[in-house]
């Protein structure tokens, strides 16, 4: 009788190529190594599965940290899934109910555990699991230390710098809202925002805001709203909670997703004591969802009051300016120089008038004296003029060629003559010289 276990006996038979039926043709021996398998000489599943199980059993136990998901208790055993909080990856873990009971009531979905487990491979299901012999709950101090370390790392990358933060639009037409599927955060944001500005519209994405599904769902909702062409500001709202409940909002993947968002982001987690890292990377941190509603839209009543006040101030400033200018005009108009502007020119006008009259008198005197001189000279001219001599009865005798006859010897009998008298000329002829 063989001492080998059934699985080992089957593997040995497979390696020797022994069939299960007596008298059957012996088969070719199976390849010893995976690299030696071929389409004609494959490994059967019953041969591969034990090899994987042998390899897994040789692995040493390992300490594993993760977030609890789907914790179930069955008799004396507990079945749970440990999920990585940064990437979408998980493993199945089994442990005794006593190990979990020693941790108290704080163990449940969303809790962080560190387990010491050995990998096991189930031959029939072909699945890998981990059997934990020790389970520890990650303490609050350790979580705070991890968050602080992540804060320093992300801060050194500049994700929290004020220069990266964008101003919120004064009056967004559409607001993107990421909130819980059930809770007061949605009501607080929507009702308060619409009470302030009734025309505001919302694009709401309801997601899980705590537990292992929070990070991927919130990150996906932020990316979806960021890609929406009409959304002008995004609000991530949650109505507070315990430190453990808010851990997803300090997750590195979620923080980086918020940092990559191009639309202005408002964090309204509502936790006053310990600000999640999302508050630091957001463009604006609101203390509560209600506070976020007040930050994202203006109050229509306040804006109307401001407009009324601005109109009153503008009117008062304009009236004051007009009054000041009118006072200045009245002051200048009350001065004598402006009350009777002709005063400035009256003296000049009198002087010009006097000069004009003097000039006229002088000119008249000069003209009179010149006229007298002209008359005297005219008398002398007339007295000396040949015409005056002719007026006295004298005559001027001229030959035909115009020469004046001054001597009878200048003419001969029969020569024609012209005799010029005071009032005309006479024709004459010499009869005797």
PLY file of the C-alpha trace (Angstrom):
ply
format ascii 1.0
element vertex 433
property float x
property float y
property float z
element edge 432
property int vertex1
property int vertex2
end_header
0.00 0.00 0.00
1.39 3.40 -1.01
2.18 6.05 1.60
1.56 9.00 -0.81
-1.44 11.25 -0.50
-4.07 11.08 -3.26
-2.93 14.36 -4.81
0.70 13.29 -4.73
-0.22 9.88 -6.14
-2.06 11.60 -9.04
0.89 13.83 -9.75
3.23 10.84 -9.72
0.95 8.92 -12.06
0.76 11.93 -14.39
4.53 12.23 -14.44
4.93 8.53 -15.24
2.21 8.69 -17.82
0.21 5.89 -16.10
-3.41 5.66 -17.20
-6.38 4.81 -15.05
-7.54 1.92 -17.22
-5.60 -1.33 -17.19
-4.44 -2.48 -20.60
-4.60 1.05 -22.07
-1.73 2.39 -24.11
0.75 4.13 -21.83
0.79 7.92 -22.42
3.85 10.02 -22.97
5.34 11.45 -19.78
4.22 15.01 -18.96
6.71 17.88 -19.33
8.58 18.55 -16.13
8.63 22.33 -16.58
6.03 24.79 -17.74
8.31 26.00 -20.49
8.37 22.48 -21.96
4.59 22.28 -22.45
3.27 22.27 -26.03
-0.16 22.06 -27.64
0.42 18.32 -28.01
1.80 17.85 -24.52
-0.15 20.22 -22.21
-0.49 20.09 -18.48
-3.90 19.03 -17.22
-5.52 21.21 -14.58
-5.01 18.54 -11.94
-1.30 18.76 -12.62
-1.04 22.58 -12.66
-3.14 23.29 -9.58
-0.99 21.27 -7.14
2.15 22.90 -8.49
0.67 26.34 -7.80
-0.43 25.18 -4.36
3.08 23.86 -3.59
4.61 27.18 -4.68
2.16 29.23 -2.62
2.69 27.03 0.46
6.40 27.75 0.33
5.72 31.50 0.61
6.33 32.89 4.12
3.61 34.69 6.11
3.36 38.42 5.43
1.99 41.47 7.23
-0.72 43.12 5.07
-2.50 46.44 5.58
-5.78 47.41 3.96
-9.32 48.63 4.37
-12.04 46.18 5.39
-14.74 45.43 2.85
-17.63 42.95 3.08
-16.89 41.59 6.55
-18.94 38.44 7.21
-19.03 36.16 10.21
-19.80 32.47 9.83
-19.77 30.34 12.95
-16.24 30.57 14.31
-14.74 32.14 11.18
-14.70 35.61 9.66
-14.42 36.28 5.94
-13.44 39.69 4.70
-11.81 41.53 1.85
-8.82 43.81 2.35
-8.84 46.61 -0.19
-6.02 48.96 -1.10
-7.16 52.55 -0.58
-5.06 53.97 -3.39
-5.69 51.54 -6.24
-8.57 49.26 -7.17
-7.07 46.05 -5.82
-8.17 43.66 -3.06
-7.49 40.22 -1.54
-9.65 37.71 0.35
-8.73 37.02 4.00
-10.07 34.47 6.47
-9.44 34.50 10.20
-11.03 33.25 13.34
-13.95 35.15 14.84
-12.00 35.31 18.10
-9.23 37.37 16.45
-11.77 39.90 15.22
-13.71 39.92 18.50
-10.58 40.94 20.42
-10.49 44.21 18.40
-13.83 45.34 19.79
-16.78 46.92 18.04
-14.66 49.25 15.91
-14.08 46.59 13.27
-16.41 46.86 10.28
-16.52 47.94 6.68
-14.16 50.88 6.20
-11.87 50.02 9.14
-8.12 49.76 8.55
-6.48 46.49 9.59
-3.01 45.02 9.63
-3.10 41.21 9.42
-0.42 38.56 9.63
-1.48 35.97 7.07
-0.16 33.03 5.07
-1.28 32.62 1.43
-3.31 29.52 0.60
-4.41 28.20 -2.76
-7.70 26.32 -3.09
-7.26 23.52 -5.59
-10.90 23.06 -6.54
-11.74 26.77 -6.97
-8.34 27.78 -8.25
-8.40 30.87 -6.02
-5.85 32.52 -3.78
-6.71 33.54 -0.22
-4.89 34.49 2.93
-5.39 32.85 6.30
-4.69 35.35 9.08
-3.52 34.22 12.49
-3.20 37.75 13.90
-5.29 40.84 13.28
-4.54 44.39 14.43
-6.58 47.54 14.10
-4.63 50.48 12.70
-4.65 53.14 15.41
-5.76 56.73 15.07
-2.26 57.99 15.76
-0.79 55.93 12.98
-3.45 57.14 10.54
-2.77 60.73 11.51
0.93 60.17 10.99
0.31 58.74 7.54
-1.93 61.66 6.61
0.68 64.12 7.87
3.37 62.39 5.82
1.14 62.53 2.74
0.44 66.20 3.48
4.18 66.94 3.45
4.74 64.98 0.24
1.89 66.64 -1.64
2.81 70.02 -0.21
6.37 69.65 -1.52
4.88 69.04 -4.97
3.06 72.37 -4.77
-0.47 70.94 -4.75
-1.47 73.16 -1.83
0.09 76.41 -3.08
-2.12 79.47 -3.10
-0.92 80.32 -6.61
-2.75 77.24 -7.92
-6.09 78.25 -6.46
-8.60 79.83 -8.81
-11.24 82.43 -8.04
-14.83 81.24 -8.07
-17.08 82.80 -10.72
-19.27 85.58 -9.32
-22.51 84.08 -10.64
-22.23 80.50 -11.94
-25.15 79.39 -14.10
-24.60 75.67 -13.37
-23.04 74.21 -10.20
-21.76 70.64 -10.03
-22.51 68.90 -6.72
-20.91 65.68 -5.45
-22.76 64.42 -2.39
-24.01 61.34 -0.62
-26.85 59.29 -2.02
-28.75 59.91 1.18
-28.06 62.76 3.54
-28.64 66.39 4.35
-25.66 67.78 2.44
-27.51 67.91 -0.89
-30.53 69.61 0.68
-28.36 72.13 2.53
-26.44 73.15 -0.58
-29.32 73.21 -3.06
-31.96 74.84 -0.83
-29.64 77.53 0.54
-28.16 78.31 -2.87
-31.58 78.64 -4.50
-32.82 80.74 -1.61
-29.98 83.15 -2.36
-30.17 82.97 -6.15
-33.25 81.13 -7.49
-31.95 80.88 -11.06
-28.94 78.69 -10.20
-29.01 75.16 -11.66
-27.30 72.02 -10.34
-25.67 68.97 -11.89
-25.78 66.45 -9.01
-23.72 63.28 -8.77
-24.76 61.10 -5.83
-21.94 58.82 -4.67
-20.68 56.89 -1.67
-18.88 59.31 0.63
-17.38 56.84 3.09
-16.02 53.35 2.99
-13.91 51.62 0.34
-16.01 52.76 -2.62
-15.84 56.45 -1.73
-12.49 57.25 -3.37
-13.20 55.86 -6.86
-16.78 57.13 -6.93
-15.96 60.66 -5.75
-12.94 60.86 -8.07
-15.04 59.70 -11.02
-17.80 62.20 -10.20
-15.28 65.08 -10.03
-13.79 64.08 -13.39
-17.26 63.79 -14.96
-18.38 67.20 -13.73
-15.05 68.73 -14.73
-15.65 67.53 -18.29
-19.21 68.94 -18.31
-19.16 72.04 -20.58
-21.75 74.00 -18.55
-20.49 73.37 -15.02
-18.62 76.45 -13.73
-17.89 75.35 -10.15
-17.86 71.97 -8.38
-18.84 71.39 -4.73
-17.84 68.23 -2.88
-20.15 68.12 0.13
-20.54 65.87 3.13
-22.18 66.63 6.44
-19.21 65.93 8.70
-18.56 62.59 10.37
-15.98 60.78 12.43
-12.30 60.84 11.61
-12.48 57.34 10.15
-15.47 58.28 7.99
-13.54 61.17 6.48
-10.40 59.19 5.64
-11.35 58.88 1.93
-11.10 62.66 1.61
-7.44 62.43 2.65
-6.72 59.66 0.17
-3.88 60.44 -2.22
-5.78 59.29 -5.32
-8.76 61.52 -4.48
-6.55 64.50 -3.63
-4.68 64.18 -6.93
-7.97 63.86 -8.81
-9.11 67.11 -7.20
-5.80 68.80 -8.04
-6.17 67.77 -11.69
-9.65 69.34 -11.85
-9.67 72.42 -14.10
-13.02 73.69 -12.80
-12.90 75.67 -9.51
-13.49 73.20 -6.68
-15.12 73.85 -3.30
-14.56 71.41 -0.42
-17.48 71.31 2.02
-16.73 68.26 4.15
-17.94 69.93 7.33
-15.25 68.82 9.78
-13.84 71.54 11.98
-11.24 69.68 14.05
-9.19 67.81 11.44
-9.27 69.26 7.95
-9.03 66.53 5.29
-6.37 66.96 2.63
-9.13 67.72 0.13
-9.64 71.03 1.95
-6.03 71.98 1.26
-6.04 71.21 -2.45
-9.50 72.70 -3.12
-9.74 76.23 -4.48
-12.03 77.15 -1.58
-12.75 75.47 1.75
-16.24 75.82 3.20
-16.87 74.89 6.81
-20.25 73.27 6.06
-22.43 72.53 3.03
-24.56 75.53 4.03
-21.45 77.69 4.05
-20.58 76.36 0.59
-24.00 77.44 -0.71
-23.30 80.96 0.57
-19.89 81.01 -1.09
-20.81 79.81 -4.58
-23.70 82.19 -5.38
-24.46 85.74 -4.25
-27.55 86.68 -2.29
-30.02 88.37 -4.65
-31.43 90.48 -1.78
-27.96 91.60 -0.76
-27.04 92.41 -4.36
-30.18 94.47 -4.80
-29.43 96.29 -1.56
-25.88 96.94 -2.74
-27.15 98.26 -6.06
-29.58 100.56 -4.23
-26.82 101.76 -1.92
-24.50 102.30 -4.86
-27.16 104.34 -6.65
-27.76 106.44 -3.54
-24.03 107.00 -3.05
-23.61 107.88 -6.73
-26.54 110.28 -6.61
-25.23 111.92 -3.42
-21.74 112.23 -4.88
-23.12 113.77 -8.08
-25.33 116.23 -6.20
-22.42 117.19 -3.96
-20.18 117.73 -6.98
-22.80 119.87 -8.72
-23.33 121.92 -5.57
-19.59 122.44 -5.19
-19.25 123.55 -8.79
-22.30 125.85 -8.50
-20.82 127.45 -5.38
-17.57 128.07 -7.24
-19.45 129.62 -10.15
-21.46 131.85 -7.84
-18.24 132.97 -6.16
-16.61 133.91 -9.44
-19.75 135.58 -10.73
-20.00 137.73 -7.58
-16.62 139.34 -8.24
-16.81 142.87 -9.76
-14.81 141.88 -12.76
-17.46 139.31 -13.66
-20.47 141.22 -12.27
-19.71 144.13 -14.76
-17.23 142.80 -17.28
-17.43 146.13 -19.27
-15.51 147.83 -16.45
-12.34 146.32 -17.82
-12.84 147.92 -21.26
-14.58 151.19 -20.37
-11.31 153.06 -19.68
-9.74 151.69 -22.82
-12.85 152.61 -24.79
-12.70 156.24 -23.51
-9.03 156.47 -24.33
-9.58 155.06 -27.81
-12.48 157.49 -28.33
-10.34 160.46 -27.21
-7.49 159.41 -29.45
-9.90 158.97 -32.32
-11.43 162.44 -31.81
-8.01 164.05 -31.48
-6.90 162.33 -34.64
-9.99 163.58 -36.45
-9.37 167.19 -35.26
-5.73 167.06 -36.20
-6.52 165.66 -39.62
-9.23 168.29 -40.22
-6.84 171.07 -39.22
-4.16 169.72 -41.50
-6.63 169.38 -44.33
-7.91 172.94 -43.84
-4.39 174.36 -43.83
-3.45 172.34 -46.86
-6.61 173.47 -48.61
-5.74 177.12 -47.94
-2.24 176.54 -49.29
-3.66 174.83 -52.32
-6.03 177.70 -52.97
-3.17 180.21 -52.67
-0.99 178.23 -55.02
-3.91 177.87 -57.40
-4.25 181.68 -57.45
-0.56 182.06 -58.23
-0.80 179.41 -60.88
-3.81 181.04 -62.42
-2.10 184.42 -62.29
0.93 183.05 -64.07
-1.02 180.85 -66.47
-1.22 181.89 -70.20
-4.94 181.27 -69.94
-5.20 184.10 -67.44
-3.41 186.39 -69.90
-5.82 185.35 -72.59
-8.69 186.18 -70.24
-7.43 189.73 -70.16
-7.81 189.99 -73.99
-4.50 188.78 -75.22
-4.18 186.18 -78.02
-1.55 183.65 -79.07
-0.75 183.53 -82.79
0.65 180.27 -84.17
1.77 179.21 -87.55
0.41 176.20 -89.19
3.21 174.08 -87.75
2.31 175.23 -84.21
5.19 177.65 -83.73
4.24 180.80 -81.83
4.66 183.94 -83.90
6.61 186.42 -81.93
7.96 188.58 -84.82
6.23 189.72 -88.01
9.25 188.55 -89.87
8.37 184.95 -89.02
5.43 185.00 -91.42
4.86 186.02 -95.02
1.75 187.31 -96.77
-0.66 184.49 -97.46
0.56 182.23 -94.60
-2.28 180.62 -92.68
-2.36 181.36 -88.95
-4.19 180.12 -85.88
-5.19 182.66 -83.34
-5.86 181.23 -79.85
-8.02 183.38 -77.58
-9.39 182.77 -74.12
-12.39 180.80 -75.28
-11.22 179.13 -78.45
-9.23 179.48 -81.70
-9.57 181.53 -84.86
-8.21 180.86 -88.35
-6.46 183.77 -90.02
-4.24 184.55 -93.01
-1.38 187.01 -93.30
-2.32 189.76 -95.76
0.58 192.08 -95.25
3.87 191.55 -93.44
0 1
1 2
2 3
3 4
4 5
5 6
6 7
7 8
8 9
9 10
10 11
11 12
12 13
13 14
14 15
15 16
16 17
17 18
18 19
19 20
20 21
21 22
22 23
23 24
24 25
25 26
26 27
27 28
28 29
29 30
30 31
31 32
32 33
33 34
34 35
35 36
36 37
37 38
38 39
39 40
40 41
41 42
42 43
43 44
44 45
45 46
46 47
47 48
48 49
49 50
50 51
51 52
52 53
53 54
54 55
55 56
56 57
57 58
58 59
59 60
60 61
61 62
62 63
63 64
64 65
65 66
66 67
67 68
68 69
69 70
70 71
71 72
72 73
73 74
74 75
75 76
76 77
77 78
78 79
79 80
80 81
81 82
82 83
83 84
84 85
85 86
86 87
87 88
88 89
89 90
90 91
91 92
92 93
93 94
94 95
95 96
96 97
97 98
98 99
99 100
100 101
101 102
102 103
103 104
104 105
105 106
106 107
107 108
108 109
109 110
110 111
111 112
112 113
113 114
114 115
115 116
116 117
117 118
118 119
119 120
120 121
121 122
122 123
123 124
124 125
125 126
126 127
127 128
128 129
129 130
130 131
131 132
132 133
133 134
134 135
135 136
136 137
137 138
138 139
139 140
140 141
141 142
142 143
143 144
144 145
145 146
146 147
147 148
148 149
149 150
150 151
151 152
152 153
153 154
154 155
155 156
156 157
157 158
158 159
159 160
160 161
161 162
162 163
163 164
164 165
165 166
166 167
167 168
168 169
169 170
170 171
171 172
172 173
173 174
174 175
175 176
176 177
177 178
178 179
179 180
180 181
181 182
182 183
183 184
184 185
185 186
186 187
187 188
188 189
189 190
190 191
191 192
192 193
193 194
194 195
195 196
196 197
197 198
198 199
199 200
200 201
201 202
202 203
203 204
204 205
205 206
206 207
207 208
208 209
209 210
210 211
211 212
212 213
213 214
214 215
215 216
216 217
217 218
218 219
219 220
220 221
221 222
222 223
223 224
224 225
225 226
226 227
227 228
228 229
229 230
230 231
231 232
232 233
233 234
234 235
235 236
236 237
237 238
238 239
239 240
240 241
241 242
242 243
243 244
244 245
245 246
246 247
247 248
248 249
249 250
250 251
251 252
252 253
253 254
254 255
255 256
256 257
257 258
258 259
259 260
260 261
261 262
262 263
263 264
264 265
265 266
266 267
267 268
268 269
269 270
270 271
271 272
272 273
273 274
274 275
275 276
276 277
277 278
278 279
279 280
280 281
281 282
282 283
283 284
284 285
285 286
286 287
287 288
288 289
289 290
290 291
291 292
292 293
293 294
294 295
295 296
296 297
297 298
298 299
299 300
300 301
301 302
302 303
303 304
304 305
305 306
306 307
307 308
308 309
309 310
310 311
311 312
312 313
313 314
314 315
315 316
316 317
317 318
318 319
319 320
320 321
321 322
322 323
323 324
324 325
325 326
326 327
327 328
328 329
329 330
330 331
331 332
332 333
333 334
334 335
335 336
336 337
337 338
338 339
339 340
340 341
341 342
342 343
343 344
344 345
345 346
346 347
347 348
348 349
349 350
350 351
351 352
352 353
353 354
354 355
355 356
356 357
357 358
358 359
359 360
360 361
361 362
362 363
363 364
364 365
365 366
366 367
367 368
368 369
369 370
370 371
371 372
372 373
373 374
374 375
375 376
376 377
377 378
378 379
379 380
380 381
381 382
382 383
383 384
384 385
385 386
386 387
387 388
388 389
389 390
390 391
391 392
392 393
393 394
394 395
395 396
396 397
397 398
398 399
399 400
400 401
401 402
402 403
403 404
404 405
405 406
406 407
407 408
408 409
409 410
410 411
411 412
412 413
413 414
414 415
415 416
416 417
417 418
418 419
419 420
420 421
421 422
422 423
423 424
424 425
425 426
426 427
427 428
428 429
429 430
430 431
431 432
